[in-house]
Amino acid sequence: MSDVKKDHSVGAGTGAVAGAIAGAAIGSAAGPAGSAVGAVVGGVVGAKAGDSIAEAVNPTEYVTYFRNEYRNSPTYISGREWSDYEPAYKYGYDTYGTYRGRSFDSVESDLQRKWDETRSASRLPWDEARHAVREGWHYIERAMPGDADKDGR
């Protein structure tokens, strides 16, 4: 599989998972059947969103960029390693499509609530991780047609 196709598959898969989770949560108001339908619809919509993000921002290049630059960020904390920051940058990438069209500030409380579930082995608490998540979010936002600088940054 070519790297471009693989990156689009990764983007679509990431979007599908995020969309399915969101759809199931929304559909749960209608009971178990609503959750199932919501998960399917959310997965399809999320896959399309993830694929469009992967077209604008290659996931492999995104990770490579931040792996090379995270220590140069003004919010970098001395003594922290890439293994601390990688889940935060990945979280920014993975959640952007779910909240596309909304500003980071408007969804930060949702992102914060879910950080502990997604942070993997990162030692960063939300107040430190949020900066990397925001940097990743804005990196995508600047690359997506019509999405530039929703937060004015």
Backbone torsions as a table, in degrees:
resi	resn	phi	psi	omega
1	MET	NA	134.4	179.2
2	SER	-67.6	156.5	-179.9
3	ASP	-61.4	-37.6	-179.2
4	VAL	-64.8	-47.2	179.4
5	LYS	-62.5	-42.1	179.6
6	LYS	-61.9	-43.1	-179.9
7	ASP	-64.5	-37.3	177.1
8	HIS	-67.5	-38.2	177.4
9	SER	-63.4	-41.3	177.6
10	VAL	-62.7	-45.9	179.7
11	GLY	-62.2	-43.8	179.5
12	ALA	-66.3	-40.8	179.7
13	GLY	-64.7	-43.4	177.9
14	THR	-61.7	-44.9	178.7
15	GLY	-64.7	-37.9	-179.6
16	ALA	-64.2	-43.6	-180.0
17	VAL	-63.6	-49.4	-179.5
18	ALA	-61.4	-42.0	179.7
19	GLY	-66.4	-39.1	179.5
20	ALA	-64.9	-41.6	178.5
21	ILE	-63.1	-47.5	179.9
22	ALA	-63.9	-43.0	-179.7
23	GLY	-63.8	-40.6	178.7
24	ALA	-64.3	-40.5	179.8
25	ALA	-64.3	-44.0	179.9
26	ILE	-67.5	-42.3	-178.8
27	GLY	-69.5	-18.6	-177.6
28	SER	-61.1	-21.4	177.0
29	ALA	-62.1	-25.3	179.9
30	ALA	-96.5	10.3	178.2
31	GLY	91.8	-171.6	-176.1
32	PRO	-57.0	-41.0	179.2
33	ALA	-64.7	-39.1	177.8
34	GLY	-63.7	-37.8	177.4
35	SER	-62.9	-43.9	-179.2
36	ALA	-64.5	-47.3	179.2
37	VAL	-63.7	-43.8	178.7
38	GLY	-60.1	-39.2	179.4
39	ALA	-64.4	-42.7	180.0
40	VAL	-65.9	-50.7	-179.2
41	VAL	-62.5	-45.4	178.9
42	GLY	-61.2	-37.9	178.7
43	GLY	-63.9	-42.6	179.3
44	VAL	-65.5	-48.8	180.0
45	VAL	-63.2	-42.5	179.8
46	GLY	-63.9	-37.6	178.8
47	ALA	-62.6	-41.8	178.4
48	LYS	-65.0	-41.7	178.6
49	ALA	-65.5	-43.3	179.6
50	GLY	-63.9	-37.9	178.9
51	ASP	-67.2	-39.3	179.6
52	SER	-68.5	-33.5	176.0
53	ILE	-67.9	-42.3	178.9
54	ALA	-63.3	-29.7	176.0
55	GLU	-68.4	-39.9	-178.1
56	ALA	-82.2	-35.6	-176.9
57	VAL	-133.9	103.5	178.1
58	ASN	-61.5	122.5	-176.2
59	PRO	-60.0	-35.4	179.2
60	THR	-67.3	-43.1	178.3
61	GLU	-67.0	-35.9	177.7
62	TYR	-59.0	-51.7	-179.3
63	VAL	-63.1	-43.6	179.8
64	THR	-61.0	-44.0	179.4
65	TYR	-57.4	-52.5	-176.5
66	PHE	-70.9	-32.0	176.4
67	ARG	-61.2	-37.8	-179.8
68	ASN	-80.2	-22.7	-171.6
69	GLU	-112.6	-10.4	-170.8
70	TYR	-58.4	-33.7	179.7
71	ARG	-72.5	-16.3	178.8
72	ASN	-89.0	-5.8	-179.8
73	SER	-68.4	140.1	178.1
74	PRO	-63.8	-15.2	-179.8
75	THR	-100.0	4.9	179.0
76	TYR	-62.0	138.5	179.8
77	ILE	-107.5	118.9	-178.7
78	SER	-53.2	137.1	179.5
79	GLY	93.5	-12.3	177.6
80	ARG	-85.4	150.4	-177.1
81	GLU	-113.7	170.9	178.1
82	TRP	-56.6	-36.9	-179.8
83	SER	-62.4	-21.9	174.8
84	ASP	-80.8	-38.1	-175.0
85	TYR	-87.3	-31.4	-175.5
86	GLU	-54.5	-46.9	178.7
87	PRO	-60.4	-31.9	179.6
88	ALA	-70.2	-45.1	177.6
89	TYR	-65.0	-40.1	177.9
90	LYS	-62.7	-40.2	179.2
91	TYR	-62.2	-40.4	176.0
92	GLY	-61.0	-44.0	179.1
93	TYR	-65.1	-48.1	-174.1
94	ASP	-67.1	-31.0	-175.5
95	THR	-94.5	-16.1	-177.6
96	TYR	-54.8	-47.3	-177.8
97	GLY	-63.1	-33.4	178.9
98	THR	-64.5	-37.2	-175.5
99	TYR	-108.8	14.0	-176.2
100	ARG	-51.4	135.9	-178.8
101	GLY	96.3	-10.3	178.1
102	ARG	-112.0	153.7	179.5
103	SER	-77.8	155.0	176.4
104	PHE	-56.5	-46.0	-178.1
105	ASP	-58.5	-35.4	-177.3
106	SER	-74.1	-19.3	-179.3
107	VAL	-114.6	1.4	-175.4
108	GLU	-56.7	-39.2	-178.7
109	SER	-64.0	-36.7	175.0
110	ASP	-64.6	-45.7	179.9
111	LEU	-61.8	-42.1	179.5
112	GLN	-61.5	-44.2	-179.3
113	ARG	-59.0	-35.6	-175.2
114	LYS	-94.0	-5.7	-176.0
115	TRP	-59.0	-46.3	-176.8
116	ASP	-61.5	-29.1	177.4
117	GLU	-73.8	-27.3	-171.1
118	THR	-110.8	-5.0	-170.9
119	ARG	-75.0	-8.7	176.6
120	SER	58.7	-127.6	-177.6
121	ALA	-94.4	8.6	-179.5
122	SER	-61.5	138.1	176.6
123	ARG	-90.4	2.3	-176.5
124	LEU	-81.8	121.1	170.0
125	PRO	-72.0	166.2	-175.7
126	TRP	-53.5	-41.9	-175.6
127	ASP	-62.9	-20.7	174.2
128	GLU	-95.8	-39.4	-177.3
129	ALA	-68.9	-31.2	-174.0
130	ARG	-56.4	-32.0	-179.3
131	HIS	-67.0	-42.5	178.2
132	ALA	-69.2	-40.0	177.7
133	VAL	-60.2	-45.5	179.6
134	ARG	-63.7	-42.2	178.5
135	GLU	-61.2	-43.7	178.1
136	GLY	-64.2	-42.0	178.7
137	TRP	-58.6	-48.2	-177.6
138	HIS	-70.0	-30.9	175.8
139	TYR	-58.9	-45.6	178.9
140	ILE	-70.1	-44.9	-178.2
141	GLU	-55.0	-42.2	179.5
142	ARG	-67.6	-26.9	-177.9
143	ALA	-87.0	-20.5	-176.2
144	MET	-84.2	128.7	179.0
145	PRO	-57.9	126.5	176.6
146	GLY	82.2	-0.6	-176.2
147	ASP	-105.7	-3.3	-169.8
148	ALA	-55.6	129.2	169.8
149	ASP	52.0	55.5	175.7
150	LYS	-61.9	-31.1	-179.8
151	ASP	-91.6	1.3	179.8
152	GLY	76.1	19.3	-179.5
153	ARG	-108.4	NA	NA
